[in-house]
Amino acid sequence: MWNIITLDGYFEGSQNWDLPFHNVIWGKELEKFSIEQLNAADYLVFGRVTYEGMAAHWTKATDENTETARLMNKIPKLVFSSTLKSADWNNTTLIKENASAEISRLKAQGDGDMYIFGSANLSETFINDHLIDEYRIGIAPVILGSGRPLFSQGIAAENLSLISSQPLETGGIVVRYTK
């Protein structure tokens, strides 16, 4: 899992794509980290809402963060949705059912990384089905006060081990945890 959250645990404000805190944490270090992650990825994984927002942004972002945009558009993507009619972003496969079974199958086949971005509902499914091997969280130095938490009440409890923490010049920090 890769997500950026506020210090008080929100991954977006009160509406979809309410993400002003992303600009606070973004800088050369986080861009480098993002490119390293993308270079290691076999798949990018999304729920419908995140997929639609990411596709709208990255298909038009060729002059901004050129390497990041190139990789986001090149890497195979999986979108899990029972309501989406088509997935037209380059290299995207639409999967309408059995998200956990499909991720389990792909994990068994490959040795590269799969990153789930945003997608709180899908993330919750994968957390509860014990499919997330590593949590990578960028913490923005922002207290939002309200919004949508990344981790909702009722998800499976699990103790994690810290792999690394990296302070950023922007005041943010990237933490990595594993099971």
N, C-alpha and C positions, 0 to 999 in steps of 0.2 A: 504494500500500500504506500502510495506517495500522496501526501496532502499538505497544504499550508493551512494553519489555523491561527487564531488569535490567542493571546495569552490566556484568555478566559474560555478557550475551547471551541470557538465557533469556526466552522469552515466556510460559512457564507452568512450574510446578513439575513434580514427577514424575508427577502425575496430571492428567487433563483438568480445567480450570477451577480449578487451584491458582494463584490470582492475588492473594495478599495484598499484593504490591508495588504494585498498582494504587491502593490506598488511600493509599500513601505519596506518590505523584506527583500525585494528584488534588487540584484546588483551583480557585479562580475562574478563573485564567488558562487552565488546560487545559479547563475547561468552556466558556469563551468560544471557544477554538480549535476544540473539537469541534462547537459549534453552527455556527461559520463553515463548517467542512468539510461538515457535513450540509446546510446551505443551498445549497451548490454542487453537491451530488451528484444525478446522474441515477439512479444505482443504488448499492446496497450489495451486496457480493459475499461469499459465504460457502461454505465446505465444510460437510459435514453436521454435524460435531461442534460447530463454532463456531455454526452456524445454530441447532442445538437449544438450546445454552446461551443465546445472545442472545435467542431467541424466548421462552424460559422467563423470562428476567429482564425484558426490556423490555415485554412485554405486561402485566406486573404493576406496573411502576414509574411509574405515572402521577403519584404525589405526590412522587417523588424526581426532582430535575432535570427539572422539568416540561417545559421547552422541548426538552431533549434527548430525553426519552421521546416527546413528541409527534412529533418529526421521525423518530426511529427507527421508530416505528410507521407513519408516513405514507409515507416514501420507498419506491419500488419496490425489491424485493430479489430477488436471484438466488441460488439455492442449487444447487450442483453436487454431485450424489450419484447413484451407481448403485444404492444400497441403500435410500435413503429412499423410503417409499411415498407420502407426501403432504407438502405444505408448507402449513400452515394459518395461519401468521402473515400478517397483513394485507399485501396487495400483494406476495406472494411468488410467483415462478415457479420451478418445479423443472425443472432441466435434468439429464438423466441421462447424456449423453455429449457428446464433442467440446467440452470446456470452452474450450480455446484458440480454436477456430474460432468459437464463439459470442461470446466476448469480442472477437475481431477484428472480427466483423460489427457488433457494437454500437458499438465504437469508431469505425468508419467512418461510422455513422449519426448519432451525436450529437456535441455539442460541450461537454457537461457532464462532470463527473467521475464516475468509478466508484471506490469504495473497497473494497478487500479488507481484511477484519479477521481477525486470527488466521489460521486456516486454513493451517497450515504446509505441508501436502501440496499443496493447490491453489496456494498462493503459489509453491512450488518449481516447479510446472508452468509457471506464468506467467513466472517468472524465466527458466527455461530456454528458453521460447519467445519471449523478449524482448518481453513484453507490458506490463511495468510501466514506466510513464513517470516516475514519481516515487515515492521512498521517503520516507515521513514516519514518523519513529520517535521516540517518547517514551522517554527513558532515565530509569528510576527510580534513585535513589541507594541501591541495594540490591545486595549481592553475595549471590546465592542459593546458590551452591556446586554445585548440581545442578538438573536439570530438562530441559526440552525447548528446545533452541536454536531461534531463529527461522530462522537460516540453517544448513542442514545441509551436511555435506561432500558434494562432488560437484555442487553447483550451478554454473552457468556463471559464469566469472570476468568481471567487468565493471568498468571504471573509471567512477566517478561524479563529479559536480561538486556542491559544496555550494551550495545556494540560500540557506539561512538557518539560523541557530541561535538559539534563544530560551531563555535560562535562566528557570526558574520559581521563584517564592517558596518552593515546597515542596522545593527542592534538586534537582529534576529538570531536564531540558533537552529541548527538542523540536528535532530536526534534520531538515532537508529536503534531499534529494539528488535530482538528475536525471541522466539518461544523458548 
